[in-house]
Amino acid sequence: EYTQTINAIEQDAIPAIIALKDLRYQGLRIVSSTSEFVFIKTEMAFEKRSESEQEETLIKEGAGDFSLSMRRYESIVNSRPGSNQNFVGAIDSAAKQLLERSAQILHLKKAGISGEPVLELKEQFEQDEQRYLGIIGAALAFEDAELVRVQTHLYATIERVRAASLGVNVAIVALAVFVGVAFSRSIAKPFVKVKDAAA
């Protein structure tokens, strides 16, 4: 039971939390690079072409890293009985929406479009970001609660083992005292008889 609980923490809970934090980071990376791309395209125009290309590359890398983190999280969730499968689909859907909106913004800015269409997409992009981060936050809260549940179970198991160990130790000491008293009486009895006979 103890080993299973330790394995649940090491192989499920902690890796799931790490994967979710990676997913949160990847989402923020996409948002940050998209915002930076828009700023560079709007404010810096042609002077910073290499920077806008760099931000576009970062968005693509972020999408690739997101896919890896998502597969890792999905495999952890699928390997665990009783885990909340709903988060996998919700995170994937929210991330795809975030990436799609990012691509739309990049497309408009590359085409040189500014104003209302970009501002509308930016508002939707911010809502997508909040939705994505909200789902990640809920998944992290679920995993944190699961970790606390497993840790509580582990601590209860350790406490039971400690109490049982204490009980066994008390019984062994009591048995040792009883055997010691009985043994000393069995040795002392003949001496008492000899003393009484001599008197």
Buried (B, 14 or more C-beta within 10 A) or exposed (E): EEEEBEEBBEEBBBBBBBBBBBBBBBBBBBBBBBBBBBBBBEEEEEEBEEBBEBBBEBBEBBBEBBEEBBEBBBEBBEEBEEBBEEBBEBBBEBBBBBBEBBEBBBEBBEEEBEEEEBEEBBEBBEEBBEBBBEBBEBBBEBBBEBBEEBBEBBEEBEEEEEEEEEEEEEEEEEEEEEEEEEEEEEEEEEEEEEEEEEE
